[in-house]
């Protein structure tokens, strides 16, 4: 994501206007796949605290997914230890720590490729306890890759 992009820019065209004038999030289906997402914010999470998750549908089991994890701090004063205190998990297994930029409101994106498993979530978690007052934010998307 470019430094000038925001999450609202990333979500352009994600909503469809319904007949009654309200808006609904639309799913994405096409040559690259079906997309689901999750987001969250946790202030000063403890060790192994869920920040954002997506649970693929049962029919996605065994199918390859591109997982994008966008993480950032939105308040407080992050310490050096906070910069690698976020991880991508597949179910209960920590796959990789995700680097977070040490400034507020500057998202960083990491991309992973995984085959979904029935009942197993893709998720962003804190790894260790965070610095007091620091808000951790996460946005995770899982796009099924058709081949």
N, CA and C atoms as a LAMMPS dump frame, in Angstrom:
ITEM: TIMESTEP
0
ITEM: NUMBER OF ATOMS
441
ITEM: BOX BOUNDS ff ff ff
-5.0000000000000000e+02 5.0000000000000000e+02
-5.0000000000000000e+02 5.0000000000000000e+02
-5.0000000000000000e+02 5.0000000000000000e+02
ITEM: ATOMS id mol type element x y z
1 1 1 N 0.848 -1.163 0
2 1 2 C 0 0 0
3 1 3 C 0.898 1.231 0
4 2 1 N 0.621 2.177 -0.85
5 2 2 C 1.403 3.406 -0.912
6 2 3 C 1.165 4.226 0.349
7 3 1 N 2.14 5.049 0.701
8 3 2 C 2.05 5.841 1.923
9 3 3 C 0.829 6.76 1.919
10 4 1 N 0.372 7.18 0.759
11 4 2 C -0.75 8.113 0.694
12 4 3 C -2.103 7.413 0.685
13 5 1 N -2.122 6.077 0.557
14 5 2 C -3.382 5.35 0.573
15 5 3 C -3.899 5.241 1.988
16 6 1 N -5.177 5.155 2.137
17 6 2 C -5.775 4.925 3.444
18 6 3 C -6.673 3.699 3.338
19 7 1 N -7.122 3.219 4.492
20 7 2 C -8.033 2.074 4.451
21 7 3 C -9.324 2.425 3.737
22 8 1 N -9.787 3.669 3.867
23 8 2 C -11.007 4.045 3.166
24 8 3 C -10.794 3.991 1.658
25 9 1 N -9.599 4.354 1.181
26 9 2 C -9.301 4.258 -0.247
27 9 3 C -9.314 2.798 -0.686
28 10 1 N -8.721 1.924 0.172
29 10 2 C -8.681 0.504 -0.165
30 10 3 C -10.091 -0.078 -0.274
31 11 1 N -11.04 0.48 0.461
32 11 2 C -12.388 -0.069 0.502
33 11 3 C -13.326 0.54 -0.544
34 12 1 N -12.794 1.439 -1.393
35 12 2 C -13.644 2.008 -2.439
36 12 3 C -14.264 0.885 -3.244
37 13 1 N -15.47 1.055 -3.626
38 13 2 C -16.227 0.091 -4.421
39 13 3 C -16.512 -1.205 -3.678
40 14 1 N -16.256 -1.243 -2.375
41 14 2 C -16.551 -2.44 -1.603
42 14 3 C -18.022 -2.49 -1.203
43 15 1 N -18.718 -1.362 -1.286
44 15 2 C -20.11 -1.311 -0.882
45 15 3 C -21.003 -1.09 -2.093
46 16 1 N -22.183 -1.69 -2.049
47 16 2 C -23.165 -1.526 -3.116
48 16 3 C -24.399 -0.843 -2.534
49 17 1 N -24.968 0.08 -3.273
50 17 2 C -26.188 0.75 -2.837
51 17 3 C -27.375 -0.144 -3.148
52 18 1 N -28.174 -0.396 -2.141
53 18 2 C -29.337 -1.257 -2.29
54 18 3 C -30.55 -0.441 -2.708
55 19 1 N -31.614 -1.122 -3.118
56 19 2 C -32.831 -0.471 -3.589
57 19 3 C -33.474 0.44 -2.562
58 20 1 N -33.306 0.14 -1.261
59 20 2 C -33.916 0.974 -0.227
60 20 3 C -33.044 2.166 0.154
61 21 1 N -31.91 2.351 -0.55
62 21 2 C -31.025 3.477 -0.289
63 21 3 C -29.908 3.174 0.692
64 22 1 N -29.959 2.031 1.354
65 22 2 C -28.891 1.665 2.284
66 22 3 C -27.729 1.036 1.514
67 23 1 N -26.63 0.792 2.205
68 23 2 C -25.449 0.201 1.584
69 23 3 C -25.113 -1.123 2.25
70 24 1 N -24.56 -2.037 1.484
71 24 2 C -24.139 -3.339 2.01
72 24 3 C -22.784 -3.678 1.415
73 25 1 N -21.964 -4.341 2.23
74 25 2 C -20.668 -4.792 1.752
75 25 3 C -20.89 -5.882 0.727
76 26 1 N -20.264 -5.746 -0.429
77 26 2 C -20.443 -6.756 -1.465
78 26 3 C -19.262 -7.714 -1.473
79 27 1 N -19.548 -8.96 -1.701
80 27 2 C -18.496 -9.96 -1.833
81 27 3 C -17.793 -9.789 -3.163
82 28 1 N -16.614 -10.322 -3.271
83 28 2 C -15.839 -10.221 -4.503
84 28 3 C -15.703 -11.613 -5.093
85 29 1 N -16.188 -11.789 -6.301
86 29 2 C -16.029 -13.052 -7.004
87 29 3 C -15.567 -12.737 -8.409
88 30 1 N -14.6 -13.465 -8.871
89 30 2 C -14.086 -13.208 -10.2
90 30 3 C -12.943 -14.148 -10.504
91 31 1 N -12.128 -13.81 -11.495
92 31 2 C -11.059 -14.717 -11.9
93 31 3 C -10.008 -14.937 -10.819
94 32 1 N -9.835 -14.001 -9.884
95 32 2 C -8.851 -14.198 -8.834
96 32 3 C -9.436 -14.851 -7.598
97 33 1 N -10.717 -14.817 -7.414
98 33 2 C -11.254 -15.548 -6.287
99 33 3 C -12.392 -14.9 -5.556
100 34 1 N -12.671 -15.473 -4.399
101 34 2 C -13.703 -14.999 -3.486
102 34 3 C -12.985 -14.442 -2.272
103 35 1 N -13.414 -13.282 -1.808
104 35 2 C -12.706 -12.603 -0.731
105 35 3 C -13.57 -12.475 0.508
106 36 1 N -12.939 -12.687 1.666
107 36 2 C -13.553 -12.416 2.956
108 36 3 C -12.563 -11.623 3.77
109 37 1 N -13.035 -10.965 4.831
110 37 2 C -12.118 -10.141 5.607
111 37 3 C -12.556 -10.043 7.056
112 38 1 N -11.662 -9.485 7.878
113 38 2 C -11.95 -9.191 9.271
114 38 3 C -11.079 -8.026 9.704
115 39 1 N -11.533 -7.289 10.712
116 39 2 C -10.745 -6.162 11.202
117 39 3 C -10.962 -6 12.699
118 40 1 N -10.05 -5.286 13.338
119 40 2 C -10.2 -5.051 14.762
120 40 3 C -9.153 -4.102 15.293
121 41 1 N -9.412 -3.609 16.496
122 41 2 C -8.501 -2.732 17.227
123 41 3 C -8.494 -3.179 18.678
124 42 1 N -7.297 -3.286 19.252
125 42 2 C -7.16 -3.646 20.658
126 42 3 C -6.121 -2.71 21.273
127 43 1 N -6.474 -2.041 22.381
128 43 2 C -5.533 -1.168 23.072
129 43 3 C -4.757 -1.99 24.091
130 44 1 N -3.433 -1.909 24.002
131 44 2 C -2.512 -2.613 24.905
132 44 3 C -2.883 -4.093 25.063
133 45 1 N -2.895 -4.83 23.951
134 45 2 C -3.27 -6.244 24.062
135 45 3 C -2.259 -7.033 24.899
136 46 1 N -2.773 -8.036 25.581
137 46 2 C -1.895 -8.96 26.291
138 46 3 C -1.278 -9.92 25.292
139 47 1 N -0.456 -10.815 25.775
140 47 2 C 0.154 -11.822 24.899
141 47 3 C -0.936 -12.689 24.275
142 48 1 N -0.757 -13.024 23.001
143 48 2 C -1.671 -13.913 22.275
144 48 3 C -3.116 -13.417 22.242
145 49 1 N -3.288 -12.117 22.025
146 49 2 C -4.624 -11.522 21.945
147 49 3 C -5.037 -11.375 20.479
148 50 1 N -6.246 -11.832 20.153
149 50 2 C -6.784 -11.716 18.8
150 50 3 C -7.019 -10.253 18.448
151 51 1 N -6.541 -9.846 17.272
152 51 2 C -6.767 -8.487 16.779
153 51 3 C -7.758 -8.499 15.62
154 52 1 N -7.589 -9.398 14.668
155 52 2 C -8.497 -9.501 13.516
156 52 3 C -8.46 -10.93 12.998
157 53 1 N -9.604 -11.408 12.484
158 53 2 C -9.659 -12.779 11.991
159 53 3 C -10.619 -12.907 10.82
160 54 1 N -10.4 -13.947 10.031
161 54 2 C -11.347 -14.337 8.979
162 54 3 C -11.436 -15.852 8.975
163 55 1 N -12.647 -16.353 8.988
164 55 2 C -12.911 -17.794 8.929
165 55 3 C -13.432 -18.128 7.534
166 56 1 N -12.623 -18.791 6.687
167 56 2 C -13.113 -19.149 5.354
168 56 3 C -14.314 -20.098 5.441
169 57 1 N -15.208 -20.062 4.468
170 57 2 C -16.351 -20.974 4.481
171 57 3 C -15.9 -22.423 4.31
172 58 1 N -16.722 -23.386 4.761
173 58 2 C -16.333 -24.804 4.684
174 58 3 C -15.954 -25.276 3.288
175 59 1 N -16.597 -24.741 2.25
176 59 2 C -16.281 -25.204 0.891
177 59 3 C -14.939 -24.682 0.375
178 60 1 N -14.254 -23.827 1.169
179 60 2 C -12.945 -23.317 0.775
180 60 3 C -11.807 -24.214 1.248
181 61 1 N -12.119 -25.238 2.037
182 61 2 C -11.08 -26.131 2.569
183 61 3 C -10.258 -26.742 1.441
184 62 1 N -8.931 -26.728 1.624
185 62 2 C -8.029 -27.293 0.637
186 62 3 C -7.722 -26.377 -0.529
187 63 1 N -8.34 -25.208 -0.573
188 63 2 C -8.149 -24.271 -1.685
189 63 3 C -7.13 -23.193 -1.288
190 64 1 N -6.3 -22.803 -2.224
191 64 2 C -5.261 -21.808 -2
192 64 3 C -5.867 -20.419 -1.812
193 65 1 N -5.344 -19.678 -0.824
194 65 2 C -5.781 -18.312 -0.537
195 65 3 C -4.585 -17.379 -0.458
196 66 1 N -4.784 -16.163 -0.92
197 66 2 C -3.817 -15.091 -0.689
198 66 3 C -4.3 -14.337 0.54
199 67 1 N -3.469 -14.265 1.575
200 67 2 C -3.833 -13.6 2.827
201 67 3 C -3.064 -12.295 2.91
202 68 1 N -3.767 -11.173 3.015
203 68 2 C -3.129 -9.87 3.192
204 68 3 C -3.403 -9.398 4.611
205 69 1 N -2.351 -9.114 5.352
206 69 2 C -2.451 -8.624 6.722
207 69 3 C -1.955 -7.18 6.742
208 70 1 N -2.843 -6.253 7.056
209 70 2 C -2.491 -4.841 7.16
210 70 3 C -2.551 -4.493 8.64
211 71 1 N -1.446 -3.973 9.178
212 71 2 C -1.374 -3.674 10.608
213 71 3 C -0.804 -2.271 10.826
214 72 1 N -1.235 -1.63 11.937
215 72 2 C -0.736 -0.292 12.257
216 72 3 C -1.089 0.041 13.699
217 73 1 N -0.407 1.053 14.239
218 73 2 C -0.701 1.597 15.563
219 73 3 C -1.509 2.875 15.363
220 74 1 N -2.508 3.104 16.221
221 74 2 C -3.323 4.306 16.041
222 74 3 C -3.324 5.248 17.24
223 75 1 N -2.761 4.837 18.358
224 75 2 C -2.637 5.756 19.498
225 75 3 C -1.565 5.241 20.444
226 76 1 N -1.093 6.138 21.311
227 76 2 C -0.051 5.782 22.264
228 76 3 C 1.331 6.062 21.707
229 77 1 N 2.339 5.585 22.431
230 77 2 C 3.732 5.756 22.024
231 77 3 C 4.348 4.366 21.913
232 78 1 N 4.384 3.805 20.691
233 78 2 C 4.932 2.452 20.518
234 78 3 C 6.405 2.384 20.921
235 79 1 N 6.761 1.344 21.659
236 79 2 C 8.158 1.074 22.005
237 79 3 C 8.76 0.187 20.916
238 80 1 N 10.069 0.052 20.924
239 80 2 C 10.743 -0.79 19.931
240 80 3 C 10.192 -2.214 19.963
241 81 1 N 9.85 -2.708 21.139
242 81 2 C 9.326 -4.074 21.266
243 81 3 C 7.975 -4.252 20.583
244 82 1 N 7.236 -3.174 20.363
245 82 2 C 5.935 -3.267 19.696
246 82 3 C 6.069 -3.523 18.198
247 83 1 N 7.202 -3.148 17.607
248 83 2 C 7.354 -3.198 16.155
249 83 3 C 7.278 -4.605 15.563
250 84 1 N 7.633 -5.627 16.31
251 84 2 C 7.531 -7.022 15.842
252 84 3 C 6.675 -7.836 16.804
253 85 1 N 5.645 -7.201 17.321
254 85 2 C 4.798 -7.838 18.318
255 85 3 C 3.45 -8.268 17.754
256 86 1 N 3.359 -8.386 16.445
257 86 2 C 2.127 -8.82 15.786
258 86 3 C 2.479 -10.037 14.937
259 87 1 N 1.577 -11.014 14.901
260 87 2 C 1.853 -12.204 14.118
261 87 3 C 0.654 -12.679 13.314
262 88 1 N 0.947 -13.38 12.214
263 88 2 C -0.076 -14.05 11.406
264 88 3 C -0.176 -15.482 11.908
265 89 1 N -1.402 -15.923 12.194
266 89 2 C -1.638 -17.291 12.65
267 89 3 C -2.59 -18.014 11.709
268 90 1 N -2.309 -19.288 11.559
269 90 2 C -3.203 -20.2 10.847
270 90 3 C -3.697 -21.153 11.922
271 91 1 N -4.96 -20.973 12.313
272 91 2 C -5.463 -21.7 13.471
273 91 3 C -4.69 -21.247 14.702
274 92 1 N -4.17 -22.169 15.475
275 92 2 C -3.412 -21.823 16.667
276 92 3 C -1.917 -21.705 16.445
277 93 1 N -1.461 -21.826 15.201
278 93 2 C -0.027 -21.836 14.913
279 93 3 C 0.455 -20.479 14.431
280 94 1 N 1.452 -19.928 15.12
281 94 2 C 2.084 -18.685 14.667
282 94 3 C 2.932 -19.013 13.449
283 95 1 N 2.599 -18.414 12.306
284 95 2 C 3.324 -18.661 11.064
285 95 3 C 4.48 -17.671 10.917
286 96 1 N 4.217 -16.412 11.19
287 96 2 C 5.243 -15.39 11.019
288 96 3 C 4.893 -14.154 11.823
289 97 1 N 5.914 -13.502 12.344
290 97 2 C 5.697 -12.173 12.918
291 97 3 C 5.547 -11.188 11.763
292 98 1 N 4.779 -10.131 12.001
293 98 2 C 4.517 -9.112 10.99
294 98 3 C 5.135 -7.799 11.457
295 99 1 N 6.019 -7.192 10.68
296 99 2 C 6.586 -5.901 11.099
297 99 3 C 5.534 -4.801 11.049
298 100 1 N 5.557 -3.939 12.064
299 100 2 C 4.643 -2.796 12.135
300 100 3 C 5.502 -1.543 12.153
301 101 1 N 5.15 -0.549 11.356
302 101 2 C 5.912 0.699 11.333
303 101 3 C 5.793 1.401 12.685
304 102 1 N 6.878 1.953 13.215
305 102 2 C 6.879 2.511 14.566
306 102 3 C 6.302 3.92 14.683
307 103 1 N 5.387 4.266 13.796
308 103 2 C 4.718 5.567 13.84
309 103 3 C 3.211 5.325 13.838
310 104 1 N 2.45 6.306 14.259
311 104 2 C 0.999 6.154 14.305
312 104 3 C 0.369 6.297 12.925
313 105 1 N -0.683 5.521 12.698
314 105 2 C -1.532 5.623 11.504
315 105 3 C -0.786 5.451 10.182
316 106 1 N 0.208 4.566 10.173
317 106 2 C 0.94 4.258 8.942
318 106 3 C 0.862 2.745 8.708
319 107 1 N -0.151 2.286 7.949
320 107 2 C -0.328 0.846 7.738
321 107 3 C 0.836 0.2 6.993
322 108 1 N 1.097 -1.042 7.35
323 108 2 C 2.095 -1.863 6.655
324 108 3 C 1.411 -3.178 6.282
325 109 1 N 1.719 -3.697 5.098
326 109 2 C 1.052 -4.905 4.612
327 109 3 C 2.043 -6.046 4.438
328 110 1 N 1.636 -7.234 4.866
329 110 2 C 2.38 -8.468 4.622
330 110 3 C 1.434 -9.43 3.908
331 111 1 N 1.984 -10.241 2.996
332 111 2 C 1.163 -11.157 2.201
333 111 3 C 1.654 -12.592 2.409
334 112 1 N 0.693 -13.518 2.585
335 112 2 C 0.988 -14.935 2.768
336 112 3 C 0.09 -15.735 1.831
337 113 1 N 0.498 -16.971 1.525
338 113 2 C -0.327 -17.874 0.714
339 113 3 C -0.51 -19.164 1.493
340 114 1 N -1.777 -19.565 1.667
341 114 2 C -2.096 -20.751 2.455
342 114 3 C -3.309 -21.454 1.883
343 115 1 N -3.351 -22.758 2.054
344 115 2 C -4.562 -23.511 1.744
345 115 3 C -5.438 -23.491 2.989
346 116 1 N -6.704 -23.177 2.79
347 116 2 C -7.643 -23.142 3.901
348 116 3 C -7.893 -24.557 4.411
349 117 1 N -8.254 -24.657 5.671
350 117 2 C -8.628 -25.933 6.277
351 117 3 C -9.973 -25.742 6.964
352 118 1 N -10.81 -26.755 6.94
353 118 2 C -12.149 -26.665 7.541
354 118 3 C -12.041 -26.269 9.008
355 119 1 N -12.774 -25.234 9.39
356 119 2 C -12.824 -24.799 10.775
357 119 3 C -11.577 -24.103 11.28
358 120 1 N -10.665 -23.728 10.388
359 120 2 C -9.411 -23.1 10.803
360 120 3 C -9.378 -21.655 10.317
361 121 1 N -9.149 -20.731 11.25
362 121 2 C -9.154 -19.309 10.91
363 121 3 C -7.781 -18.808 10.479
364 122 1 N -7.789 -17.752 9.678
365 122 2 C -6.617 -16.942 9.396
366 122 3 C -6.734 -15.767 10.358
367 123 1 N -5.667 -15.377 11.039
368 123 2 C -5.824 -14.336 12.051
369 123 3 C -4.559 -13.531 12.295
370 124 1 N -4.767 -12.328 12.84
371 124 2 C -3.701 -11.454 13.308
372 124 3 C -3.824 -11.407 14.832
373 125 1 N -2.731 -11.708 15.519
374 125 2 C -2.683 -11.722 16.981
375 125 3 C -1.505 -10.892 17.468
376 126 1 N -1.574 -10.44 18.722
377 126 2 C -0.374 -9.922 19.378
378 126 3 C 0.466 -11.139 19.752
379 127 1 N 1.781 -10.985 19.805
380 127 2 C 2.668 -12.086 20.168
381 127 3 C 2.949 -12.035 21.673
382 128 1 N 3.359 -10.863 22.159
383 128 2 C 3.628 -10.644 23.577
384 128 3 C 2.741 -9.509 24.066
385 129 1 N 2.807 -9.202 25.35
386 129 2 C 2.047 -8.077 25.89
387 129 3 C 2.572 -6.782 25.276
388 130 1 N 1.664 -5.869 24.983
389 130 2 C 2 -4.602 24.329
390 130 3 C 2.335 -3.526 25.351
391 131 1 N 2.883 -2.436 24.843
392 131 2 C 3.135 -1.259 25.664
393 131 3 C 1.797 -0.638 26.061
394 132 1 N 1.69 -0.211 27.309
395 132 2 C 0.46 0.411 27.808
396 132 3 C 0.056 1.586 26.925
397 133 1 N -1.224 1.655 26.591
398 133 2 C -1.767 2.777 25.833
399 133 3 C -1.595 2.709 24.325
400 134 1 N -0.902 1.686 23.808
401 134 2 C -0.698 1.585 22.357
402 134 3 C -1.844 0.78 21.744
403 135 1 N -2.506 1.369 20.748
404 135 2 C -3.614 0.704 20.058
405 135 3 C -3.087 -0.036 18.836
406 136 1 N -3.329 -1.348 18.812
407 136 2 C -2.951 -2.206 17.691
408 136 3 C -4.178 -2.373 16.796
409 137 1 N -3.998 -2.209 15.492
410 137 2 C -5.081 -2.34 14.522
411 137 3 C -4.702 -3.372 13.477
412 138 1 N -5.693 -4.137 13.022
413 138 2 C -5.44 -5.116 11.995
414 138 3 C -6.599 -5.229 11.028
415 139 1 N -6.272 -5.502 9.773
416 139 2 C -7.258 -5.735 8.724
417 139 3 C -6.732 -6.915 7.925
418 140 1 N -7.488 -7.988 7.863
419 140 2 C -7.033 -9.202 7.182
420 140 3 C -8.016 -9.551 6.065
421 141 1 N -7.486 -9.848 4.881
422 141 2 C -8.319 -10.319 3.782
423 141 3 C -7.792 -11.657 3.322
424 142 1 N -8.697 -12.512 2.951
425 142 2 C -8.345 -13.836 2.415
426 142 3 C -9.058 -13.971 1.079
427 143 1 N -8.29 -14.057 0.016
428 143 2 C -8.842 -14.183 -1.332
429 143 3 C -8.518 -15.569 -1.876
430 144 1 N -9.563 -16.318 -2.189
431 144 2 C -9.358 -17.638 -2.773
432 144 3 C -8.806 -17.477 -4.184
433 145 1 N -7.766 -18.217 -4.482
434 145 2 C -7.125 -18.154 -5.788
435 145 3 C -7.657 -19.307 -6.635
436 146 1 N -8.286 -18.958 -7.766
437 146 2 C -8.792 -19.982 -8.677
438 146 3 C -7.682 -20.345 -9.653
439 147 1 N -7.57 -21.633 -9.943
440 147 2 C -6.574 -22.056 -10.944
441 147 3 C -7.225 -22.987 -11.944
